[in-house]
Amino acid sequence: MTERADQVEERLSRAERRRIAREKAKKFMKERVRRRPGKQPGVAGLTLSPSERPDQVVVHSPATCRRCGERLEGGELVGSEGRQIFDLPTKRLEVTEHRAEARRCRCGAVTRGEFPKAATAPTCYGPLVRATALYLMAGQHLPVARTAAVLSQACGAPVSTGWLAGLAGEAARNLSPFLDELRRQLVAADVIGADETGSRISGARYWFHVACNDLLTLLDCHPRRGIEALEDIAVLTSFSGVVISDGWKPYWSVKGIGHALCCAHILRDLASLTSSVAHRTWADDMADLLVEAKRAVEAAVAADRAGLSERELNVLMARYNKLINTGVAALPARHHPGTVHHDAYLLLRRLRDQRDEVTRYWRDPRVSFDNNQAERDLRMVKLQQKISGCFRTLAGAKAFCAVRSYIQTAQKHGLDALEVLVDLFNGHPWLPPAVTPPP
């Protein structure tokens, strides 16, 4: 009976097995993570608290007595109750005229006053309008035409789509100090995540790359996917810490760095093997082991320990090696590419040859279990394309990456994206503070 089931599995196409694996992986991951929907424990809630200094107070006094009908203008005040309404102000542009005076000195020289940096023309939109427009396009991924409609209808600012289209490039030109500091801090970090995704720009294939951690995000776009792109982006090629990735080969060609494999990818690969009777048991057990080790590391850190003890590591590694041997024993003597047995062989070879990289989070709590941070940061590029359409030029894509890097890094530091964009258009871009290493 088992042999017949295996024969059916062998006849399934690779695409069909991947479709089945994706469906099983969702259930597979959900059962192991056990994360409740909605607000998670420990996450701060948000409530609308009353303001101590309201902008205006409107008093509602009764005009007549509810019993006898007597007028109450001079009646005794015996109490009051307050309720606050939080609303937006009436849409209206505030126009400020700046006048630069010229004054003549007794010596005869004429000196003119200087306009503020935001006053770039006889009439122009100010930093808050510019920041709001860019935030809607790069922060909330609104298309240019819809952004123009929002600003016109909600804010009373009838901007043109051409003006909006040039904002990202203007912002990117002022972000050079930020990007230089961002690269410096990423290179100095102990652990970063890296990922990449492909996209079309004006019909040609380009690649978006990300290097990040929990405080920093650097996005960039390049015509190449491999080592040439990594050299031009200039983070990994100068890095000496640990890179968490999905195992893509060019990352491993960079010398002088350590590696950690994303275990979320490994869990998905293990889930794809559960469609096979021959590999289901060891694949399930390996997934349980990886998640069990993750929880053990988290418990050790919560208990103010440096990590797992040597004894705990030895026990986990013994189980890990035994499961690999079990998986190898389940392989048939011969298997062909495109079959579930060949997929199992490739995964077992990775688990065996790169066991230090797979299990690095066991020994180093600074290394996360997965590379979800990089995937979340990179997902914004796909979201931009899905909602606003493709990028027209490489310069436009790079400008978007620079602005998204700025916004996401500021948000990771708990800052308001709109406020830092206002600072940018005022000529004072925010810079991430240097991280002081723990004693």
MOPE-V658578 format. One record per backbone hydrogen bond with DSSP energy under -1.0 kcal/mol. NH is the residue of the N-H (numbers start at 1). CO is the residue of the C=O. Records with the same first field share a line. If there is no record, write none. Layout:
# MOPE-V658578
NH: CO / CO
This chain:
# MOPE-V658578
5: 1
6: 2
7: 3
8: 4
9: 5
10: 6
11: 7
17: 13
18: 14
19: 15
20: 16
21: 17
22: 18
23: 19
24: 20
25: 21
26: 22
27: 23
28: 24
29: 25
30: 26
31: 27
32: 28
33: 29
34: 30
43: 40
49: 47
65: 70
72: 63
75: 72
103: 111
105: 109
108: 105
111: 103
113: 101
119: 116
120: 118
130: 126
131: 127
132: 128
133: 129
134: 130
135: 131
136: 132
137: 133
138: 134
139: 135
140: 135
142: 136
147: 143
148: 144
149: 145
150: 146
151: 147
152: 148
153: 149
154: 150
157: 151
159: 157
164: 160
165: 161
167: 164
170: 166
171: 167
172: 168
173: 169
175: 172
179: 175
180: 176
181: 177
182: 178
183: 179
184: 180
185: 181
186: 182
187: 183
188: 184
192: 242
193: 212
194: 244
195: 210
197: 208
199: 206
201: 204
202: 391
204: 201
206: 199
207: 222
208: 197
209: 220
210: 195
211: 218
212: 193
213: 216
218: 211
220: 209
222: 207
230: 226
231: 227
232: 228
233: 229
234: 230
238: 235
239: 236
242: 190
243: 258
244: 192
245: 260
251: 248
252: 249
258: 241
260: 243
261: 357
262: 245
263: 369
266: 262
267: 263
268: 264
269: 265
270: 266
271: 267
272: 268
276: 273
280: 276
283: 279
284: 280
285: 281
286: 282
287: 283
288: 284
289: 285
290: 286
291: 287
292: 288
293: 289
294: 290
295: 291
296: 292
297: 293
298: 294
299: 295
300: 296
301: 297
302: 298
303: 299
304: 301
305: 300
313: 309
314: 310
315: 311
316: 312
317: 313
318: 314
319: 315
320: 316
321: 317
322: 318
323: 319
324: 320
325: 321
326: 322
327: 323
328: 324
329: 325
330: 326
331: 328
339: 336
343: 339
344: 340
345: 341
346: 342
347: 343
348: 344
349: 345
350: 346
351: 347
352: 348
353: 349
354: 350
358: 354
359: 355
362: 359
364: 360
367: 364
375: 371
376: 372
377: 373
378: 374
379: 375
381: 378
383: 379
384: 380
385: 381
386: 382
387: 383
388: 384
389: 385
397: 393
398: 394
399: 395
400: 396
401: 397
402: 398
403: 399
404: 400
405: 401
406: 402
407: 403
408: 404
409: 405
410: 406
411: 407
412: 408
414: 411
415: 410
420: 416
421: 417
422: 418
423: 419
424: 420
425: 421
426: 422
427: 424
428: 423
